[in-house]
Amino acid sequence: MNNIYGVETVYLWHKDPDLKNCDLIILPGGFSYGDYLRTGAIARFSPVMEQVIKFAGEGGFVFGICNGFQVLCEAHLLPGVLLRNDSQKFSCKNVFIKPKTNNSLITSEIPLSKALKIPIAHAEGRYFCDETTLKSLQDNDQILFNYCNEKGEISADSNPNGSIDNIAGVCNLTRNVFGMMPHPERASDEALGNTDGKYLFDSILALVEKT
């Protein structure tokens, strides 16, 4: 158990039978079960996920990053799927993303004109959904981030993996489950040479402070 930014944090194991009274669940990046099947497809059935799904269904906040995003899609807590990068190669580099909305827990404190430099590290990060789902995401303000260039311009050239509509992150319809492929936690400390990712965690803490 640790205290980070003044907030108590608890580590959960994949076989934990409960969520230990956590108010927010973060599914981190990594390579669950070695990605031997589809990424996140096995982890989706980890014992703790039964409680995560129940928690989300009751309105609890859940945030998935990279592999965590893939797990949430596999668990049908978020729409869409993550496919192999269009380059067919693993990609590890800094990219730029731009918030599409302030109407979410993780984007509320980010200026909509701000292009954030955030690293990616994935081989299957190409977000895809059918046209009906894409229209629903657009109509219901569920797209959280788009890949862009350093000027905030959204274009095919700024898309690092071929994601549909340059989508880097989405939320569910009830706006309590969030997922994104880039790693904000890898850009949240001055020791890392980049603090752009801290905007997301400041957004989360802003709600904590209000309550």
N, C-alpha and C positions, 0 to 999 in steps of 0.2 A: 504494500500500500504506500502511495506517495502523495505529496502535495505539490501540484504543478500549477503555476500562476494563481496560487491561492485556492485552488479547487482540488478536493480530494479525488484521487484516481485509484482505481482498483483493476488489477490484471485478472482477466477471466481466461480459464483454460477451455479448450474445445470440448472437454468432457464434463464441464461444470453443469450441475443439474439446475442451477438457478443463476440469476443475474446480480445477486448480492445487493439489491436495492439501488442499483445504478439509475441515474436519471437520463443519461445519454450513453448509448453504446457506439463505440467506434470499431469497425472491422478494418484492420490495417492491411497494407500491401504485403506482398510476399509471394511464395509459390506453394500454396496449400496442396499437400499430397503430391508435390513435385509436378503439378499440372499434367499428370500422366493421362488424364482423360481431358475433357474440356476444362478450361480454367474455372475453378470454383464449383464444378459439378459434383465432386465428392464432398468437399467442405460444406456444401449446402446441407448435407445429411449429418453433419457433426451434431452430437447431442445438444450442445448449447444453442444451436440454431432453432430448435423447437421453441425455446424460451424467447429467442430474439424475434421470431415470427409472431408469437403471442404478444410480446411487448409492443411491437410495431402496430399490430392490429388494434391494440388498446390506446393508440395515440402516442406511444413513447418515441423519442427521437433516436434514429439510427443513422449513422454516417459511415459509408463504405468508401475506402480509398484504394484504387488500383485493383488488386485481387479481391479486396473487400467489396468493391463495386461489382465485380464479376459474380461474387457469391450472392449478392443481393438480387442481381438479375436472374441467376439460376434459381433462387428461392421465390421468384415472382413477386418480390417486394418492390421491384422497380421494373418499368417496361423496357423492352428491347433486349438485345444480346450484345456481347463483345466478341468480335471475330478476329481472325488473323490480320495483322497489319497488311495493308495493300502492298508493301514492299516485300512481304514474306520474310522479314528479318526482325530480330529483336532490336528495339530502339531505346537508347539511353542518352538523353540530352536535355538541355533546357529548351522549353518552348514558351510561348506566350498564350495566355487565355484572358478572355474578357467576360465579366459578369453580364448576363442577359437580363437579370432581374434583381431587385433588392428584396423581393418578397419571399425570403427563405431564411432559415436560421443561420446558414453559413455564408450568406451574401449580404446580409442587411447593412453591414458597415463598409461595404466596398463601393467606391465611386463607379458608376456605370461606364465612365469614360476611361477607367484605369485598366491598362494592359499589365497583367501580372506575369512576372517571369517565374515559372514553376517547372521543376524537372519531371520528366516521364521516364519510365523504365518498364517496358512491356513488349511482348511479342503479339499479344492478342488484345489490342486496345481499340480496334475499329468498331465504334458504336454503330449499330444497325437496328432499324425497325421498319415495319411496313409503312406505306404512305398514310394509312388511316391512323396509325399510332403517332406518326410524325405530326400530322395535322392536329391531333389531340394534344400533343405536347406543346405545340405552338399556341393553340387556342387557349390552353389552360395555364400558360405561363410557367411550364414545368422545366424548361431548358434553363439550367443554371449558368453554364459557361460555354463559350464557343472558342475554338482555337483561332488565334489571330496573329498578326505580326507585331513587332514592337511599337508600332504606331496605333495599334488597336484595329487595324483593317482586317476584316474577315475575308479570306480568299482561299482558293484551292492550294496555292503555294504555301500557305501558313498551316495547312492541315497535315500533321505528322504521320497519320496512320490511315487516312481515307474515311474517317468517320462521316456518316451522313450528316449534312447540314453543318459540318464542322463542330459537332457536339462533343464537348469535353466532360459534361456533367449534367445530370437531371435529378428531379425529385419526383415523388409519387403524387397522386392527385390530392391527397389530404395533407401534403407538405410537411410530413414528419420523417420521411425516409429520403436520404440524399446519397448520391454516388458520383464519383468523378475518377477519371484515370490518372491525371497528374497528381504528384505527391506534395501537397502544401507543407507537410511536416518536415520535408527535406529543405525547406526554404523559410524557416521560421526562427532562425537564430543568427545573430551577427557573426558568430564563429564559423558559420557556413557561408558567409559572404552574401547572404540574401535573406531578407525578411518579408518578402512579398506574401508568402504563405501565411504569415501571422494575421493578415487581414481576416482570414476565415475563422481563426480561433478567437480573435477579438470579437467577431460577430456573435459567436456562440456565447462568449463571456458577457457580452452586452445584455443578452437575455437573462443570464444568471443574476446579474447585478440589478436588473429591473424587478426580479422576483424575489 
